[in-house]
Amino acid sequence: MCSPEPINCFPMLVNILSNTFLRLFNSTARFRVWSELFYTAENTELKKYIFFGLFTYLLVLAAGLPPLFAMSNVEDYKVKSTSC
């Protein structure tokens, strides 16, 4: 029942235990577990949200990196360090 990947073992264990308890209490309902890495349905709103979130993050990152390099050069100038 459990494939070699450990990520699949816990959901299968929970499924087996849940169905066992349901049978003990004479229920006709059953749990089923699917193993998919990602939700495959097209959701354009979610894609837009993820895109703009990542785009905003990259803009902030791009705005913050050049001053870091500039400050390093200024510090090198202050201590009069040279590279060989």
mmCIF file of the N, C-alpha and C atoms, coordinates in Angstrom:
data_MODEL
# 
_entry.id   MODEL 
# 
loop_
_atom_site.group_PDB 
_atom_site.id 
_atom_site.type_symbol 
_atom_site.label_atom_id 
_atom_site.label_alt_id 
_atom_site.label_comp_id 
_atom_site.label_asym_id 
_atom_site.label_entity_id 
_atom_site.label_seq_id 
_atom_site.pdbx_PDB_ins_code 
_atom_site.Cartn_x 
_atom_site.Cartn_y 
_atom_site.Cartn_z 
_atom_site.occupancy 
_atom_site.B_iso_or_equiv 
_atom_site.pdbx_formal_charge 
_atom_site.auth_seq_id 
_atom_site.auth_comp_id 
_atom_site.auth_asym_id 
_atom_site.auth_atom_id 
_atom_site.pdbx_PDB_model_num 
ATOM 1   N N  . MET A 1 1  ? 0.813   -1.199 0.000   1.00 0.00 ? 1  MET A N  1 
ATOM 2   C CA . MET A 1 1  ? 0.000   0.000  0.000   1.00 0.00 ? 1  MET A CA 1 
ATOM 3   C C  . MET A 1 1  ? 0.851   1.255  0.000   1.00 0.00 ? 1  MET A C  1 
ATOM 4   N N  . CYS A 1 2  ? 1.944   1.217  0.664   1.00 0.00 ? 2  CYS A N  1 
ATOM 5   C CA . CYS A 1 2  ? 2.775   2.404  0.811   1.00 0.00 ? 2  CYS A CA 1 
ATOM 6   C C  . CYS A 1 2  ? 3.949   2.300  -0.157  1.00 0.00 ? 2  CYS A C  1 
ATOM 7   N N  . SER A 1 3  ? 4.093   3.294  -1.008  1.00 0.00 ? 3  SER A N  1 
ATOM 8   C CA . SER A 1 3  ? 5.193   3.267  -1.969  1.00 0.00 ? 3  SER A CA 1 
ATOM 9   C C  . SER A 1 3  ? 6.506   3.592  -1.250  1.00 0.00 ? 3  SER A C  1 
ATOM 10  N N  . PRO A 1 4  ? 7.634   3.426  -1.919  1.00 0.00 ? 4  PRO A N  1 
ATOM 11  C CA . PRO A 1 4  ? 8.923   3.667  -1.257  1.00 0.00 ? 4  PRO A CA 1 
ATOM 12  C C  . PRO A 1 4  ? 9.136   5.110  -0.799  1.00 0.00 ? 4  PRO A C  1 
ATOM 13  N N  . GLU A 1 5  ? 8.414   6.072  -1.408  1.00 0.00 ? 5  GLU A N  1 
ATOM 14  C CA . GLU A 1 5  ? 8.578   7.458  -0.972  1.00 0.00 ? 5  GLU A CA 1 
ATOM 15  C C  . GLU A 1 5  ? 7.894   7.659  0.376   1.00 0.00 ? 5  GLU A C  1 
ATOM 16  N N  . PRO A 1 6  ? 8.588   8.198  1.341   1.00 0.00 ? 6  PRO A N  1 
ATOM 17  C CA . PRO A 1 6  ? 7.973   8.380  2.666   1.00 0.00 ? 6  PRO A CA 1 
ATOM 18  C C  . PRO A 1 6  ? 6.859   9.415  2.673   1.00 0.00 ? 6  PRO A C  1 
ATOM 19  N N  . ILE A 1 7  ? 6.802   10.282 1.659   1.00 0.00 ? 7  ILE A N  1 
ATOM 20  C CA . ILE A 1 7  ? 5.758   11.297 1.644   1.00 0.00 ? 7  ILE A CA 1 
ATOM 21  C C  . ILE A 1 7  ? 4.380   10.675 1.433   1.00 0.00 ? 7  ILE A C  1 
ATOM 22  N N  . ASN A 1 8  ? 4.326   9.497  0.830   1.00 0.00 ? 8  ASN A N  1 
ATOM 23  C CA . ASN A 1 8  ? 3.042   8.836  0.591   1.00 0.00 ? 8  ASN A CA 1 
ATOM 24  C C  . ASN A 1 8  ? 2.593   7.976  1.765   1.00 0.00 ? 8  ASN A C  1 
ATOM 25  N N  . CYS A 1 9  ? 3.478   7.645  2.673   1.00 0.00 ? 9  CYS A N  1 
ATOM 26  C CA . CYS A 1 9  ? 3.142   6.713  3.750   1.00 0.00 ? 9  CYS A CA 1 
ATOM 27  C C  . CYS A 1 9  ? 2.166   7.307  4.767   1.00 0.00 ? 9  CYS A C  1 
ATOM 28  N N  . PHE A 1 10 ? 2.374   8.551  5.168   1.00 0.00 ? 10 PHE A N  1 
ATOM 29  C CA . PHE A 1 10 ? 1.515   9.125  6.202   1.00 0.00 ? 10 PHE A CA 1 
ATOM 30  C C  . PHE A 1 10 ? 0.063   9.266  5.746   1.00 0.00 ? 10 PHE A C  1 
ATOM 31  N N  . PRO A 1 11 ? -0.205  9.799  4.539   1.00 0.00 ? 11 PRO A N  1 
ATOM 32  C CA . PRO A 1 11 ? -1.614  9.851  4.112   1.00 0.00 ? 11 PRO A CA 1 
ATOM 33  C C  . PRO A 1 11 ? -2.254  8.470  3.995   1.00 0.00 ? 11 PRO A C  1 
ATOM 34  N N  . MET A 1 12 ? -1.488  7.497  3.559   1.00 0.00 ? 12 MET A N  1 
ATOM 35  C CA . MET A 1 12 ? -2.050  6.138  3.465   1.00 0.00 ? 12 MET A CA 1 
ATOM 36  C C  . MET A 1 12 ? -2.350  5.576  4.850   1.00 0.00 ? 12 MET A C  1 
ATOM 37  N N  . LEU A 1 13 ? -1.470  5.823  5.799   1.00 0.00 ? 13 LEU A N  1 
ATOM 38  C CA . LEU A 1 13 ? -1.699  5.358  7.168   1.00 0.00 ? 13 LEU A CA 1 
ATOM 39  C C  . LEU A 1 13 ? -2.948  6.007  7.762   1.00 0.00 ? 13 LEU A C  1 
ATOM 40  N N  . VAL A 1 14 ? -3.093  7.313  7.557   1.00 0.00 ? 14 VAL A N  1 
ATOM 41  C CA . VAL A 1 14 ? -4.280  8.010  8.056   1.00 0.00 ? 14 VAL A CA 1 
ATOM 42  C C  . VAL A 1 14 ? -5.536  7.474  7.377   1.00 0.00 ? 14 VAL A C  1 
ATOM 43  N N  . ASN A 1 15 ? -5.450  7.197  6.093   1.00 0.00 ? 15 ASN A N  1 
ATOM 44  C CA . ASN A 1 15 ? -6.593  6.641  5.366   1.00 0.00 ? 15 ASN A CA 1 
ATOM 45  C C  . ASN A 1 15 ? -6.985  5.279  5.925   1.00 0.00 ? 15 ASN A C  1 
ATOM 46  N N  . ILE A 1 16 ? -6.023  4.419  6.150   1.00 0.00 ? 16 ILE A N  1 
ATOM 47  C CA . ILE A 1 16 ? -6.307  3.079  6.677   1.00 0.00 ? 16 ILE A CA 1 
ATOM 48  C C  . ILE A 1 16 ? -6.916  3.163  8.069   1.00 0.00 ? 16 ILE A C  1 
ATOM 49  N N  . LEU A 1 17 ? -6.334  4.004  8.921   1.00 0.00 ? 17 LEU A N  1 
ATOM 50  C CA . LEU A 1 17 ? -6.871  4.138  10.282  1.00 0.00 ? 17 LEU A CA 1 
ATOM 51  C C  . LEU A 1 17 ? -8.279  4.735  10.278  1.00 0.00 ? 17 LEU A C  1 
ATOM 52  N N  . SER A 1 18 ? -8.491  5.742  9.460   1.00 0.00 ? 18 SER A N  1 
ATOM 53  C CA . SER A 1 18 ? -9.822  6.370  9.401   1.00 0.00 ? 18 SER A CA 1 
ATOM 54  C C  . SER A 1 18 ? -10.880 5.387  8.927   1.00 0.00 ? 18 SER A C  1 
ATOM 55  N N  . ASN A 1 19 ? -10.559 4.639  7.872   1.00 0.00 ? 19 ASN A N  1 
ATOM 56  C CA . ASN A 1 19 ? -11.529 3.665  7.378   1.00 0.00 ? 19 ASN A CA 1 
ATOM 57  C C  . ASN A 1 19 ? -11.760 2.542  8.376   1.00 0.00 ? 19 ASN A C  1 
ATOM 58  N N  . THR A 1 20 ? -10.736 2.179  9.123   1.00 0.00 ? 20 THR A N  1 
ATOM 59  C CA . THR A 1 20 ? -10.903 1.152  10.163  1.00 0.00 ? 20 THR A CA 1 
ATOM 60  C C  . THR A 1 20 ? -11.850 1.632  11.249  1.00 0.00 ? 20 THR A C  1 
ATOM 61  N N  . PHE A 1 21 ? -11.667 2.878  11.692  1.00 0.00 ? 21 PHE A N  1 
ATOM 62  C CA . PHE A 1 21 ? -12.557 3.414  12.727  1.00 0.00 ? 21 PHE A CA 1 
ATOM 63  C C  . PHE A 1 21 ? -13.984 3.573  12.204  1.00 0.00 ? 21 PHE A C  1 
ATOM 64  N N  . LEU A 1 22 ? -14.115 3.945  10.933  1.00 0.00 ? 22 LEU A N  1 
ATOM 65  C CA . LEU A 1 22 ? -15.462 4.048  10.368  1.00 0.00 ? 22 LEU A CA 1 
ATOM 66  C C  . LEU A 1 22 ? -16.151 2.689  10.335  1.00 0.00 ? 22 LEU A C  1 
ATOM 67  N N  . ARG A 1 23 ? -15.403 1.641  9.999   1.00 0.00 ? 23 ARG A N  1 
ATOM 68  C CA . ARG A 1 23 ? -15.995 0.297  9.979   1.00 0.00 ? 23 ARG A CA 1 
ATOM 69  C C  . ARG A 1 23 ? -16.352 -0.161 11.389  1.00 0.00 ? 23 ARG A C  1 
ATOM 70  N N  . LEU A 1 24 ? -15.525 0.202  12.377  1.00 0.00 ? 24 LEU A N  1 
ATOM 71  C CA . LEU A 1 24 ? -15.815 -0.189 13.760  1.00 0.00 ? 24 LEU A CA 1 
ATOM 72  C C  . LEU A 1 24 ? -17.129 0.421  14.246  1.00 0.00 ? 24 LEU A C  1 
ATOM 73  N N  . PHE A 1 25 ? -17.430 1.634  13.777  1.00 0.00 ? 25 PHE A N  1 
ATOM 74  C CA . PHE A 1 25 ? -18.654 2.294  14.201  1.00 0.00 ? 25 PHE A CA 1 
ATOM 75  C C  . PHE A 1 25 ? -19.805 2.069  13.230  1.00 0.00 ? 25 PHE A C  1 
ATOM 76  N N  . ASN A 1 26 ? -19.699 1.039  12.378  1.00 0.00 ? 26 ASN A N  1 
ATOM 77  C CA . ASN A 1 26 ? -20.753 0.626  11.450  1.00 0.00 ? 26 ASN A CA 1 
ATOM 78  C C  . ASN A 1 26 ? -21.192 1.746  10.506  1.00 0.00 ? 26 ASN A C  1 
ATOM 79  N N  . SER A 1 27 ? -20.235 2.495  10.013  1.00 0.00 ? 27 SER A N  1 
ATOM 80  C CA . SER A 1 27 ? -20.545 3.546  9.059   1.00 0.00 ? 27 SER A CA 1 
ATOM 81  C C  . SER A 1 27 ? -20.334 3.025  7.641   1.00 0.00 ? 27 SER A C  1 
ATOM 82  N N  . THR A 1 28 ? -21.113 3.546  6.708   1.00 0.00 ? 28 THR A N  1 
ATOM 83  C CA . THR A 1 28 ? -20.948 3.149  5.312   1.00 0.00 ? 28 THR A CA 1 
ATOM 84  C C  . THR A 1 28 ? -20.025 4.102  4.554   1.00 0.00 ? 28 THR A C  1 
ATOM 85  N N  . ALA A 1 29 ? -19.665 5.205  5.160   1.00 0.00 ? 29 ALA A N  1 
ATOM 86  C CA . ALA A 1 29 ? -18.785 6.182  4.503   1.00 0.00 ? 29 ALA A CA 1 
ATOM 87  C C  . ALA A 1 29 ? -17.347 5.671  4.494   1.00 0.00 ? 29 ALA A C  1 
ATOM 88  N N  . ARG A 1 30 ? -16.601 6.077  3.481   1.00 0.00 ? 30 ARG A N  1 
ATOM 89  C CA . ARG A 1 30 ? -15.194 5.687  3.367   1.00 0.00 ? 30 ARG A CA 1 
ATOM 90  C C  . ARG A 1 30 ? -14.382 6.889  2.922   1.00 0.00 ? 30 ARG A C  1 
ATOM 91  N N  . PHE A 1 31 ? -13.134 6.939  3.340   1.00 0.00 ? 31 PHE A N  1 
ATOM 92  C CA . PHE A 1 31 ? -12.193 7.953  2.876   1.00 0.00 ? 31 PHE A CA 1 
ATOM 93  C C  . PHE A 1 31 ? -11.387 7.388  1.720   1.00 0.00 ? 31 PHE A C  1 
ATOM 94  N N  . ARG A 1 32 ? -11.124 8.228  0.738   1.00 0.00 ? 32 ARG A N  1 
ATOM 95  C CA . ARG A 1 32 ? -10.242 7.841  -0.357  1.00 0.00 ? 32 ARG A CA 1 
ATOM 96  C C  . ARG A 1 32 ? -9.117  8.866  -0.443  1.00 0.00 ? 32 ARG A C  1 
ATOM 97  N N  . VAL A 1 33 ? -7.915  8.403  -0.750  1.00 0.00 ? 33 VAL A N  1 
ATOM 98  C CA . VAL A 1 33 ? -6.744  9.280  -0.815  1.00 0.00 ? 33 VAL A CA 1 
ATOM 99  C C  . VAL A 1 33 ? -6.166  9.211  -2.216  1.00 0.00 ? 33 VAL A C  1 
ATOM 100 N N  . TRP A 1 34 ? -5.882  10.392 -2.783  1.00 0.00 ? 34 TRP A N  1 
ATOM 101 C CA . TRP A 1 34 ? -5.199  10.475 -4.075  1.00 0.00 ? 34 TRP A CA 1 
ATOM 102 C C  . TRP A 1 34 ? -3.833  11.084 -3.837  1.00 0.00 ? 34 TRP A C  1 
ATOM 103 N N  . SER A 1 35 ? -2.897  10.649 -4.596  1.00 0.00 ? 35 SER A N  1 
ATOM 104 C CA . SER A 1 35 ? -1.541  11.169 -4.473  1.00 0.00 ? 35 SER A CA 1 
ATOM 105 C C  . SER A 1 35 ? -1.181  11.936 -5.736  1.00 0.00 ? 35 SER A C  1 
ATOM 106 N N  . GLU A 1 36 ? -1.310  13.250 -5.674  1.00 0.00 ? 36 GLU A N  1 
ATOM 107 C CA . GLU A 1 36 ? -0.918  14.134 -6.767  1.00 0.00 ? 36 GLU A CA 1 
ATOM 108 C C  . GLU A 1 36 ? 0.003   15.196 -6.198  1.00 0.00 ? 36 GLU A C  1 
ATOM 109 N N  . LEU A 1 37 ? 1.023   15.535 -6.954  1.00 0.00 ? 37 LEU A N  1 
ATOM 110 C CA . LEU A 1 37 ? 1.957   16.540 -6.462  1.00 0.00 ? 37 LEU A CA 1 
ATOM 111 C C  . LEU A 1 37 ? 1.342   17.926 -6.461  1.00 0.00 ? 37 LEU A C  1 
ATOM 112 N N  . PHE A 1 38 ? 0.632   18.274 -7.535  1.00 0.00 ? 38 PHE A N  1 
ATOM 113 C CA . PHE A 1 38 ? 0.048   19.599 -7.646  1.00 0.00 ? 38 PHE A CA 1 
ATOM 114 C C  . PHE A 1 38 ? -1.381  19.476 -8.131  1.00 0.00 ? 38 PHE A C  1 
ATOM 115 N N  . TYR A 1 39 ? -2.156  20.463 -7.800  1.00 0.00 ? 39 TYR A N  1 
ATOM 116 C CA . TYR A 1 39 ? -3.523  20.533 -8.301  1.00 0.00 ? 39 TYR A CA 1 
ATOM 117 C C  . TYR A 1 39 ? -3.452  20.901 -9.778  1.00 0.00 ? 39 TYR A C  1 
ATOM 118 N N  . THR A 1 40 ? -4.046  20.101 -10.641 1.00 0.00 ? 40 THR A N  1 
ATOM 119 C CA . THR A 1 40 ? -3.839  20.257 -12.075 1.00 0.00 ? 40 THR A CA 1 
ATOM 120 C C  . THR A 1 40 ? -4.891  21.104 -12.774 1.00 0.00 ? 40 THR A C  1 
ATOM 121 N N  . ALA A 1 41 ? -5.931  21.516 -12.108 1.00 0.00 ? 41 ALA A N  1 
ATOM 122 C CA . ALA A 1 41 ? -6.966  22.326 -12.764 1.00 0.00 ? 41 ALA A CA 1 
ATOM 123 C C  . ALA A 1 41 ? -6.433  23.731 -13.038 1.00 0.00 ? 41 ALA A C  1 
ATOM 124 N N  . GLU A 1 42 ? -6.926  24.327 -14.109 1.00 0.00 ? 42 GLU A N  1 
ATOM 125 C CA . GLU A 1 42 ? -6.510  25.676 -14.473 1.00 0.00 ? 42 GLU A CA 1 
ATOM 126 C C  . GLU A 1 42 ? -7.226  26.685 -13.578 1.00 0.00 ? 42 GLU A C  1 
ATOM 127 N N  . ASN A 1 43 ? -6.455  27.486 -12.897 1.00 0.00 ? 43 ASN A N  1 
ATOM 128 C CA . ASN A 1 43 ? -7.005  28.541 -12.062 1.00 0.00 ? 43 ASN A CA 1 
ATOM 129 C C  . ASN A 1 43 ? -6.229  29.813 -12.383 1.00 0.00 ? 43 ASN A C  1 
ATOM 130 N N  . THR A 1 44 ? -6.791  30.655 -13.232 1.00 0.00 ? 44 THR A N  1 
ATOM 131 C CA . THR A 1 44 ? -6.058  31.831 -13.690 1.00 0.00 ? 44 THR A CA 1 
ATOM 132 C C  . THR A 1 44 ? -5.865  32.851 -12.575 1.00 0.00 ? 44 THR A C  1 
ATOM 133 N N  . GLU A 1 45 ? -6.820  32.963 -11.672 1.00 0.00 ? 45 GLU A N  1 
ATOM 134 C CA . GLU A 1 45 ? -6.678  33.918 -10.571 1.00 0.00 ? 45 GLU A CA 1 
ATOM 135 C C  . GLU A 1 45 ? -5.505  33.537 -9.668  1.00 0.00 ? 45 GLU A C  1 
ATOM 136 N N  . LEU A 1 46 ? -5.359  32.254 -9.397  1.00 0.00 ? 46 LEU A N  1 
ATOM 137 C CA . LEU A 1 46 ? -4.251  31.795 -8.575  1.00 0.00 ? 46 LEU A CA 1 
ATOM 138 C C  . LEU A 1 46 ? -2.922  32.028 -9.282  1.00 0.00 ? 46 LEU A C  1 
ATOM 139 N N  . LYS A 1 47 ? -2.886  31.771 -10.582 1.00 0.00 ? 47 LYS A N  1 
ATOM 140 C CA . LYS A 1 47 ? -1.653  32.002 -11.337 1.00 0.00 ? 47 LYS A CA 1 
ATOM 141 C C  . LYS A 1 47 ? -1.273  33.476 -11.332 1.00 0.00 ? 47 LYS A C  1 
ATOM 142 N N  . LYS A 1 48 ? -2.259  34.366 -11.478 1.00 0.00 ? 48 LYS A N  1 
ATOM 143 C CA . LYS A 1 48 ? -1.979  35.806 -11.438 1.00 0.00 ? 48 LYS A CA 1 
ATOM 144 C C  . LYS A 1 48 ? -1.459  36.205 -10.063 1.00 0.00 ? 48 LYS A C  1 
ATOM 145 N N  . TYR A 1 49 ? -2.073  35.679 -9.029  1.00 0.00 ? 49 TYR A N  1 
ATOM 146 C CA . TYR A 1 49 ? -1.659  36.004 -7.659  1.00 0.00 ? 49 TYR A CA 1 
ATOM 147 C C  . TYR A 1 49 ? -0.211  35.563 -7.416  1.00 0.00 ? 49 TYR A C  1 
ATOM 148 N N  . ILE A 1 50 ? 0.113   34.359 -7.830  1.00 0.00 ? 50 ILE A N  1 
ATOM 149 C CA . ILE A 1 50 ? 1.481   33.852 -7.645  1.00 0.00 ? 50 ILE A CA 1 
ATOM 150 C C  . ILE A 1 50 ? 2.460   34.662 -8.481  1.00 0.00 ? 50 ILE A C  1 
ATOM 151 N N  . PHE A 1 51 ? 2.105   34.964 -9.728  1.00 0.00 ? 51 PHE A N  1 
ATOM 152 C CA . PHE A 1 51 ? 2.993   35.719 -10.603 1.00 0.00 ? 51 PHE A CA 1 
ATOM 153 C C  . PHE A 1 51 ? 3.294   37.094 -10.022 1.00 0.00 ? 51 PHE A C  1 
ATOM 154 N N  . PHE A 1 52 ? 2.257   37.829 -9.620  1.00 0.00 ? 52 PHE A N  1 
ATOM 155 C CA . PHE A 1 52 ? 2.482   39.179 -9.105  1.00 0.00 ? 52 PHE A CA 1 
ATOM 156 C C  . PHE A 1 52 ? 3.185   39.156 -7.752  1.00 0.00 ? 52 PHE A C  1 
ATOM 157 N N  . GLY A 1 53 ? 2.949   38.137 -6.963  1.00 0.00 ? 53 GLY A N  1 
ATOM 158 C CA . GLY A 1 53 ? 3.681   38.015 -5.700  1.00 0.00 ? 53 GLY A CA 1 
ATOM 159 C C  . GLY A 1 53 ? 5.163   37.791 -5.929  1.00 0.00 ? 53 GLY A C  1 
ATOM 160 N N  . LEU A 1 54 ? 5.488   36.880 -6.831  1.00 0.00 ? 54 LEU A N  1 
ATOM 161 C CA . LEU A 1 54 ? 6.898   36.628 -7.144  1.00 0.00 ? 54 LEU A CA 1 
ATOM 162 C C  . LEU A 1 54 ? 7.533   37.824 -7.844  1.00 0.00 ? 54 LEU A C  1 
ATOM 163 N N  . PHE A 1 55 ? 6.785   38.486 -8.708  1.00 0.00 ? 55 PHE A N  1 
ATOM 164 C CA . PHE A 1 55 ? 7.297   39.666 -9.400  1.00 0.00 ? 55 PHE A CA 1 
ATOM 165 C C  . PHE A 1 55 ? 7.623   40.780 -8.410  1.00 0.00 ? 55 PHE A C  1 
ATOM 166 N N  . THR A 1 56 ? 6.743   40.997 -7.450  1.00 0.00 ? 56 THR A N  1 
ATOM 167 C CA . THR A 1 56 ? 6.988   42.015 -6.421  1.00 0.00 ? 56 THR A CA 1 
ATOM 168 C C  . THR A 1 56 ? 8.209   41.656 -5.587  1.00 0.00 ? 56 THR A C  1 
ATOM 169 N N  . TYR A 1 57 ? 8.331   40.399 -5.237  1.00 0.00 ? 57 TYR A N  1 
ATOM 170 C CA . TYR A 1 57 ? 9.495   39.950 -4.464  1.00 0.00 ? 57 TYR A CA 1 
ATOM 171 C C  . TYR A 1 57 ? 10.786  40.186 -5.237  1.00 0.00 ? 57 TYR A C  1 
ATOM 172 N N  . LEU A 1 58 ? 10.793  39.876 -6.524  1.00 0.00 ? 58 LEU A N  1 
ATOM 173 C CA . LEU A 1 58 ? 11.989  40.076 -7.336  1.00 0.00 ? 58 LEU A CA 1 
ATOM 174 C C  . LEU A 1 58 ? 12.318  41.551 -7.498  1.00 0.00 ? 58 LEU A C  1 
ATOM 175 N N  . LEU A 1 59 ? 11.298  42.401 -7.600  1.00 0.00 ? 59 LEU A N  1 
ATOM 176 C CA . LEU A 1 59 ? 11.561  43.837 -7.682  1.00 0.00 ? 59 LEU A CA 1 
ATOM 177 C C  . LEU A 1 59 ? 12.216  44.365 -6.409  1.00 0.00 ? 59 LEU A C  1 
ATOM 178 N N  . VAL A 1 60 ? 11.728  43.925 -5.269  1.00 0.00 ? 60 VAL A N  1 
ATOM 179 C CA . VAL A 1 60 ? 12.324  44.355 -4.001  1.00 0.00 ? 60 VAL A CA 1 
ATOM 180 C C  . VAL A 1 60 ? 13.750  43.828 -3.888  1.00 0.00 ? 60 VAL A C  1 
ATOM 181 N N  . LEU A 1 61 ? 13.960  42.597 -4.303  1.00 0.00 ? 61 LEU A N  1 
ATOM 182 C CA . LEU A 1 61 ? 15.305  42.021 -4.270  1.00 0.00 ? 61 LEU A CA 1 
ATOM 183 C C  . LEU A 1 61 ? 16.242  42.770 -5.207  1.00 0.00 ? 61 LEU A C  1 
ATOM 184 N N  . ALA A 1 62 ? 15.764  43.089 -6.416  1.00 0.00 ? 62 ALA A N  1 
ATOM 185 C CA . ALA A 1 62 ? 16.592  43.807 -7.383  1.00 0.00 ? 62 ALA A CA 1 
ATOM 186 C C  . ALA A 1 62 ? 16.900  45.218 -6.907  1.00 0.00 ? 62 ALA A C  1 
ATOM 187 N N  . ALA A 1 63 ? 15.994  45.835 -6.169  1.00 0.00 ? 63 ALA A N  1 
ATOM 188 C CA . ALA A 1 63 ? 16.239  47.180 -5.657  1.00 0.00 ? 63 ALA A CA 1 
ATOM 189 C C  . ALA A 1 63 ? 17.207  47.163 -4.476  1.00 0.00 ? 63 ALA A C  1 
ATOM 190 N N  . GLY A 1 64 ? 17.294  46.057 -3.778  1.00 0.00 ? 64 GLY A N  1 
ATOM 191 C CA . GLY A 1 64 ? 18.139  45.998 -2.589  1.00 0.00 ? 64 GLY A CA 1 
ATOM 192 C C  . GLY A 1 64 ? 19.553  45.523 -2.833  1.00 0.00 ? 64 GLY A C  1 
ATOM 193 N N  . LEU A 1 65 ? 19.815  44.831 -3.927  1.00 0.00 ? 65 LEU A N  1 
ATOM 194 C CA . LEU A 1 65 ? 21.157  44.290 -4.163  1.00 0.00 ? 65 LEU A CA 1 
ATOM 195 C C  . LEU A 1 65 ? 22.192  45.318 -4.616  1.00 0.00 ? 65 LEU A C  1 
ATOM 196 N N  . PRO A 1 66 ? 21.922  46.221 -5.559  1.00 0.00 ? 66 PRO A N  1 
ATOM 197 C CA . PRO A 1 66 ? 22.958  47.168 -5.988  1.00 0.00 ? 66 PRO A CA 1 
ATOM 198 C C  . PRO A 1 66 ? 23.530  48.032 -4.867  1.00 0.00 ? 66 PRO A C  1 
ATOM 199 N N  . PRO A 1 67 ? 22.716  48.547 -3.939  1.00 0.00 ? 67 PRO A N  1 
ATOM 200 C CA . PRO A 1 67 ? 23.329  49.305 -2.842  1.00 0.00 ? 67 PRO A CA 1 
ATOM 201 C C  . PRO A 1 67 ? 24.279  48.462 -1.985  1.00 0.00 ? 67 PRO A C  1 
ATOM 202 N N  . LEU A 1 68 ? 24.015  47.175 -1.897  1.00 0.00 ? 68 LEU A N  1 
ATOM 203 C CA . LEU A 1 68 ? 24.897  46.299 -1.133  1.00 0.00 ? 68 LEU A CA 1 
ATOM 204 C C  . LEU A 1 68 ? 26.292  46.272 -1.756  1.00 0.00 ? 68 LEU A C  1 
ATOM 205 N N  . PHE A 1 69 ? 26.359  46.147 -3.079  1.00 0.00 ? 69 PHE A N  1 
ATOM 206 C CA . PHE A 1 69 ? 27.652  46.149 -3.754  1.00 0.00 ? 69 PHE A CA 1 
ATOM 207 C C  . PHE A 1 69 ? 28.308  47.521 -3.687  1.00 0.00 ? 69 PHE A C  1 
ATOM 208 N N  . ALA A 1 70 ? 27.507  48.573 -3.794  1.00 0.00 ? 70 ALA A N  1 
ATOM 209 C CA . ALA A 1 70 ? 28.066  49.931 -3.731  1.00 0.00 ? 70 ALA A CA 1 
ATOM 210 C C  . ALA A 1 70 ? 28.657  50.201 -2.356  1.00 0.00 ? 70 ALA A C  1 
ATOM 211 N N  . MET A 1 71 ? 27.991  49.773 -1.302  1.00 0.00 ? 71 MET A N  1 
ATOM 212 C CA . MET A 1 71 ? 28.512  50.009 0.054   1.00 0.00 ? 71 MET A CA 1 
ATOM 213 C C  . MET A 1 71 ? 29.807  49.247 0.267   1.00 0.00 ? 71 MET A C  1 
ATOM 214 N N  . SER A 1 72 ? 29.910  48.087 -0.340  1.00 0.00 ? 72 SER A N  1 
ATOM 215 C CA . SER A 1 72 ? 31.157  47.327 -0.229  1.00 0.00 ? 72 SER A CA 1 
ATOM 216 C C  . SER A 1 72 ? 32.297  48.091 -0.877  1.00 0.00 ? 72 SER A C  1 
ATOM 217 N N  . ASN A 1 73 ? 32.056  48.694 -2.031  1.00 0.00 ? 73 ASN A N  1 
ATOM 218 C CA . ASN A 1 73 ? 33.094  49.465 -2.699  1.00 0.00 ? 73 ASN A CA 1 
ATOM 219 C C  . ASN A 1 73 ? 33.461  50.714 -1.919  1.00 0.00 ? 73 ASN A C  1 
ATOM 220 N N  . VAL A 1 74 ? 32.468  51.346 -1.287  1.00 0.00 ? 74 VAL A N  1 
ATOM 221 C CA . VAL A 1 74 ? 32.737  52.542 -0.488  1.00 0.00 ? 74 VAL A CA 1 
ATOM 222 C C  . VAL A 1 74 ? 33.591  52.179 0.722   1.00 0.00 ? 74 VAL A C  1 
ATOM 223 N N  . GLU A 1 75 ? 33.284  51.080 1.368   1.00 0.00 ? 75 GLU A N  1 
ATOM 224 C CA . GLU A 1 75 ? 34.087  50.638 2.512   1.00 0.00 ? 75 GLU A CA 1 
ATOM 225 C C  . GLU A 1 75 ? 35.514  50.328 2.087   1.00 0.00 ? 75 GLU A C  1 
ATOM 226 N N  . ASP A 1 76 ? 35.680  49.689 0.923   1.00 0.00 ? 76 ASP A N  1 
ATOM 227 C CA . ASP A 1 76 ? 37.021  49.415 0.416   1.00 0.00 ? 76 ASP A CA 1 
ATOM 228 C C  . ASP A 1 76 ? 37.771  50.718 0.153   1.00 0.00 ? 76 ASP A C  1 
ATOM 229 N N  . TYR A 1 77 ? 37.092  51.721 -0.358  1.00 0.00 ? 77 TYR A N  1 
ATOM 230 C CA . TYR A 1 77 ? 37.725  53.018 -0.625  1.00 0.00 ? 77 TYR A CA 1 
ATOM 231 C C  . TYR A 1 77 ? 38.142  53.695 0.665   1.00 0.00 ? 77 TYR A C  1 
ATOM 232 N N  . LYS A 1 78 ? 37.304  53.615 1.702   1.00 0.00 ? 78 LYS A N  1 
ATOM 233 C CA . LYS A 1 78 ? 37.619  54.250 2.973   1.00 0.00 ? 78 LYS A CA 1 
ATOM 234 C C  . LYS A 1 78 ? 38.857  53.669 3.624   1.00 0.00 ? 78 LYS A C  1 
ATOM 235 N N  . VAL A 1 79 ? 39.007  52.362 3.579   1.00 0.00 ? 79 VAL A N  1 
ATOM 236 C CA . VAL A 1 79 ? 40.169  51.730 4.217   1.00 0.00 ? 79 VAL A CA 1 
ATOM 237 C C  . VAL A 1 79 ? 41.347  51.628 3.252   1.00 0.00 ? 79 VAL A C  1 
ATOM 238 N N  . LYS A 1 80 ? 41.185  52.163 2.030   1.00 0.00 ? 80 LYS A N  1 
ATOM 239 C CA . LYS A 1 80 ? 42.217  52.191 1.010   1.00 0.00 ? 80 LYS A CA 1 
ATOM 240 C C  . LYS A 1 80 ? 42.760  50.790 0.679   1.00 0.00 ? 80 LYS A C  1 
ATOM 241 N N  . SER A 1 81 ? 41.839  49.862 0.555   1.00 0.00 ? 81 SER A N  1 
ATOM 242 C CA . SER A 1 81 ? 42.255  48.504 0.190   1.00 0.00 ? 81 SER A CA 1 
ATOM 243 C C  . SER A 1 81 ? 42.375  48.394 -1.321  1.00 0.00 ? 81 SER A C  1 
ATOM 244 N N  . THR A 1 82 ? 43.297  47.575 -1.756  1.00 0.00 ? 82 THR A N  1 
ATOM 245 C CA . THR A 1 82 ? 43.481  47.358 -3.186  1.00 0.00 ? 82 THR A CA 1 
ATOM 246 C C  . THR A 1 82 ? 43.481  45.863 -3.445  1.00 0.00 ? 82 THR A C  1 
ATOM 247 N N  . SER A 1 83 ? 43.117  45.519 -4.668  1.00 0.00 ? 83 SER A N  1 
ATOM 248 C CA . SER A 1 83 ? 43.169  44.108 -5.045  1.00 0.00 ? 83 SER A CA 1 
ATOM 249 C C  . SER A 1 83 ? 44.364  43.883 -5.945  1.00 0.00 ? 83 SER A C  1 
ATOM 250 N N  . CYS A 1 84 ? 44.952  42.731 -5.827  1.00 0.00 ? 84 CYS A N  1 
ATOM 251 C CA . CYS A 1 84 ? 46.154  42.444 -6.604  1.00 0.00 ? 84 CYS A CA 1 
ATOM 252 C C  . CYS A 1 84 ? 45.830  41.901 -7.963  1.00 0.00 ? 84 CYS A C  1 
# 
